[in-house]
Amino acid sequence: MNRKDLLARLKAGKEFDLLVVGGGATGCGVALDAATRGLDVALVERSDFASGTSSKSTKLVHGGVRYLEKAIKKLDREQFMLVVEGLHERGRLLRNAPHLAHSVRLLTPVNSFLEAAYVYCGLVLYDLLAGRLGLGRSSVVTRKRAKELFPTLSLTGCKAGIIYSDGQFNDARMAVTLARTANAHGAACLNHVEVTGLVREAGKVCGAALRDGLSGEEWTVRAKGVVNATGPFADSLRRMDDPAAPDILKVSSGIHIMLPGSFAPENLSLLIPRTEDGRVLFMIPWMGHVIFGTTDEPARPEADPVPTQADVDYLLAYARRYLNRPVERKDVLAAWSGLRPLVFAPGKSSTEELARTHVIDVSPSGLLTITGGKWTSYRRMAEDAVDKADEVFGLRLSRPCATKELKLLGSRGFIPGAHAELARAYDIGPELALSLYRRYGDEAGAVLELARETGLTGLLHPEHLYLEAEVVHAARNELARHVSDVLVRRLPLGLVNIAHAIEVGPRVAELMGEELGWDAGERESEASSARELLAGWCGNGEWCGL
């Protein structure tokens, strides 16, 4: 369904069963769960799907190894069950979107044989808790073998290494795919539509005032229930309902930089479970490059958090410590910062102590808020939210939850290794075929057909396997409406190499302009806005090669 048709549904004056506010992982998950249970659901996102936290994760689908350690040490049942839930949801996500998610191996160096035994026992338990949805067994490797597997890793002082498995995914495309799958099941999920106020009758929330961020048009949508799924901004929407509502969140940021692929092997990631200041560090191959980042820095909610020079220098200092080769600012190809909504817990002195559990809050006027949690558990969060909405709003669900086994768009005909047939059918290289197959799954053939029809068979940038036709596909079929929608989320070039993303910005604006009817001024404005956004992420040229 295209944007025009979706807008028409939102403006038709009908009453929806649910109006979901927020187009990140949680909101899109709620919309999909509700739609597959027979509800008439609308979703609005003031920016783009996954434009905030949900596109700026560490790209891991995980149960939460560090929460397991805390659960055992503190006999904390909540944290333990959080790990169990995360491991099961990890398996479901990888199974239901196999083109966007896959398993990944992580290496943790240890400094003594006692530590090796301790960590290994914990990871064996981690594997066992996953049950039939597990990804393989953990193992201990010698220092020599760890060096062979991760040649760039400095193992000074290390005695051995522990290898375990978790999941990895394309977070931004996952959110877009959730929204599109929900729409395919009858929902009306639309980006670039902002809630400007809540509508009440007899003291109860019964809808919202909306504004189209593209046209400026305003109207009202009615719904039996309104779901607040705005992530780090949940408290802001709660105060739109009740100005005196107390905060229920603490926000922390995750800072990441992107390095060239030569800094780590293609098939192995690095986990440093505890730094001197209590953070966790990951070095993870992704999109032919290497993500290096950390979490748990206290922050405040803002629309587009920007990494500071101090953030980048902090990561570079640790990269130099753990790698046996120089790492300089010039090696940083991209940098980004994402916010994490953590449920407030009195007595906790830092965000690192807060568990990634989720909460559902219903205000006296009936605004249902679902917040906290993490990407891995989006599906379970959505199920719980719709169950609660049914109870609170009397929706009379016609079907049970179906998302445990629901294949997302792109995965229904996905067969591992079938990209080879795609390469033969369209006479393209196997690497390009694999790249397309991992982005679109069984829809990759449709993208290549579009490339043939339009003649846009060339690469958007010579160093990245993105076709020009994908820009048109994003605008035509994936609700992309800004250059940044394409360069950061549909094709995450802006998260991989900012200089290259800025370089192709004018071409993306040209291609989108032809599809969406932009004039010369609009094309120039769009390219300029994307450049300003991306340059801001890298200190306006202090790193990222600008």
GILINRA-V157680 format. One line per field, one symbol per residue. burial: I if it has 24 or more other C-alpha atoms within 12 Angstrom, else O. A space follows every 50 residues. Layout:
BEGIN
burial->???
END
This chain:
BEGIN
burial->IIIOOIIOIIIOOOIIIIIIIIIIIIIIIIIIIIIIIIIIIIIIIIIIII IIIIIIIIIIIIIIIIIIIIIOOOOOOOIIIIIIIIIIIIIIIIIIIIII IIIIIIIIIIOOOOOIOOIIIIIIIIIOIIOOIIIIIIIIIIIOOIIOII IIIIIOOIIIIIIIIIIIIIIIIIIIIIIIIIIOIIIIIIIIIIIIIIII OOOIIIIIIIIIOOOOOOIIIIIIIIIIIIIIIIIIIIOIIIOOOOIIII IIIIIIIIIIIIIIIIIIIIIIIOOOOOIIIIIIIIIIIIIIIIIIIIII IOOIIIIIIOIIIIIIOIIOOIIOOOIIIIIIIIIIIIIIIIIIOOOOOI IIIIIIIIIIIIIOIIIIIIIIIIIIIIIIIIIIIIIIIIOIIOIOIOOO IIIIOIIIIIIOOIOOOIIOOIOOOIOIOOOIIIIIIIIIIIIIIOIIOI IOOOOIIOOIIOOIIIIIIIIIIIIIIIIIIIIIIIIIIIIIIIIIIIII IIIIIIIIIIIIIOIIOOOOOOIOOIIIOIIIIIIIIIIIIIIIII
END
